[in-house]
């Protein structure tokens, strides 16, 4: 569970930071989801939103599978803004610009990701969406990089067939 910290970062709520054990535990779950996506022919990205040691949202690249943190809040009769302000996002790959903007709007204070996203990264690799930096570890997890390489080496069975121009 996230611990109270004596010296929070400039953009973190006072006293809120995940422990090394939390990061290891929840990133392992995100990697399991990414592996499932890879085995299904999807881009291997998995993520979890964790609030007080409970998964309040999760997702991976899969068209028919979503989980929404707002639905969890409604079921628990919790205020979404208060929940998001104390939620950690664990994701295998740095969020894209669009997702980073959504995280900023939701006031999610901590993002832990496995590898940077040099093409679309919204937490610093390409663009830092937040006017004040959105906290993240950016610690490279070689497993995240290797799964992406595996996916892109194979042919994507879900990609549309290229269309040939008839001039």
C-alpha positions in Angstrom: 0.0 0.0 0.0 1.2 3.6 -0.6 3.0 5.0 2.4 3.2 8.3 4.1 6.4 10.1 2.9 8.2 12.8 4.8 9.4 14.5 1.6 6.8 14.4 -1.1 7.7 15.6 -4.7 6.4 19.0 -5.8 3.4 17.5 -7.6 2.4 14.7 -5.1 -0.2 15.0 -2.4 1.5 15.4 0.9 2.6 12.1 2.3 1.6 9.9 -0.7 4.1 7.6 -2.5 4.0 3.9 -3.4 6.5 1.6 -1.8 9.1 -0.4 -3.8 7.1 -3.5 -2.8 3.9 -1.9 -4.2 5.6 -1.0 -7.4 6.9 -4.6 -7.9 3.6 -6.2 -7.0 1.4 -4.1 -9.2 3.8 -3.9 -12.1 3.8 -7.7 -12.2 0.1 -7.6 -12.5 0.3 -5.1 -15.3 2.9 -7.2 -17.1 0.5 -10.3 -16.8 -2.1 -8.2 -18.6 0.3 -7.1 -21.3 1.4 -10.8 -21.9 -2.3 -11.7 -22.3 -2.7 -8.9 -24.8 0.4 -10.1 -26.7 -0.9 -13.7 -26.8 -4.1 -12.3 -28.2 -2.4 -10.5 -31.0 -2.7 -7.1 -29.4 -0.1 -4.4 -28.6 1.3 -5.6 -25.2 0.3 -2.8 -22.8 -1.4 -3.4 -19.5 -2.3 -1.0 -16.7 -3.9 -0.9 -13.3 -5.2 2.0 -11.2 -4.7 1.2 -7.6 -6.3 3.0 -4.7 -5.7 1.9 -1.1 -4.4 -1.5 -2.3 -7.5 -2.1 -4.4 -7.7 -2.2 -8.2 -10.2 0.4 -9.2 -9.5 0.3 -12.9 -7.6 -1.9 -15.3 -7.2 -2.3 -18.9 -5.1 -3.6 -21.7 -5.2 -3.3 -25.4 -8.4 -5.3 -26.1 -11.4 -3.9 -27.9 -14.1 -5.5 -25.8 -12.6 -5.2 -22.4 -12.7 -2.1 -20.3 -12.9 -1.1 -16.6 -13.7 2.4 -15.6 -12.6 4.0 -12.3 -15.8 6.1 -12.2 -17.9 2.9 -12.2 -15.9 1.6 -9.2 -16.5 4.9 -7.4 -20.3 4.8 -8.0 -20.4 1.2 -6.6 -18.5 2.2 -3.5 -20.3 5.6 -3.2 -16.9 7.3 -3.3 -16.0 10.7 -4.6 -14.1 10.1 -7.9 -12.0 13.3 -7.4 -10.8 12.2 -4.0 -10.1 8.6 -5.2 -8.1 9.7 -8.2 -6.1 12.2 -6.1 -4.8 9.1 -4.1 -4.5 6.6 -6.9 -1.4 5.2 -8.5 -1.4 4.2 -12.2 0.9 1.2 -12.9 1.3 0.8 -16.7 3.8 -1.2 -18.7 4.5 1.6 -21.3 4.5 5.4 -20.7 1.1 6.8 -21.4 0.5 8.5 -24.7 -0.2 12.2 -24.9 -4.0 11.7 -24.9 -3.9 9.3 -21.9 -1.4 11.6 -20.0 -3.9 14.5 -20.5 -6.7 12.4 -19.1 -4.5 11.5 -16.1 -3.9 15.2 -15.6 -7.6 16.0 -15.7 -8.3 13.2 -13.2 -5.5 14.5 -10.9 -3.8 11.1 -10.8 -0.6 12.1 -8.9 1.7 9.1 -9.5 2.4 7.2 -12.7 4.7 4.2 -12.7 5.6 2.9 -16.1 7.9 0.2 -17.4 9.4 1.9 -20.5 9.3 5.2 -22.2 7.2 5.8 -25.4 9.6 7.6 -27.8 6.9 8.0 -30.4 3.8 9.1 -28.4 4.9 9.5 -24.8 3.0 12.2 -22.9 4.9 12.0 -19.5 8.1 13.4 -20.8 9.5 11.2 -23.7 7.9 13.3 -26.4 5.8 15.9 -24.6 5.2 16.6 -20.9 1.4 17.2 -20.9 1.3 18.7 -17.5 2.4 22.3 -16.9 4.1 21.0 -13.8 5.6 17.6 -14.3 3.4 14.6 -13.7 5.3 12.4 -11.2 6.6 9.2 -12.7 9.5 6.8 -12.2 10.3 6.1 -15.8 12.4 3.2 -14.6 13.0 1.0 -17.6 11.7 -2.5 -17.2 13.4 -4.5 -20.0 10.4 -6.9 -20.1 8.1 -4.1 -21.4 10.6 -3.2 -24.2 11.0 -6.9 -25.1 7.2 -7.5 -25.3 6.8 -4.5 -27.6 9.7 -5.8 -29.8 8.0 -9.2 -30.0 4.7 -7.7 -31.0 6.2 -5.5 -33.7 8.4 -8.3 -35.1 5.4 -10.4 -35.9 2.7 -9.5 -38.3 -0.3 -7.9 -36.7 -3.3 -10.1 -37.5 -5.7 -7.2 -36.6 -4.1 -4.7 -38.9 -6.2 -3.7 -42.0 -4.9 -4.9 -45.4 -3.1 -2.1 -47.2 -5.1 -0.7 -50.1 -3.4 -0.3 -53.5 -4.0 2.9 -55.3 -5.5 2.5 -58.8 -4.4 5.6 -60.7 
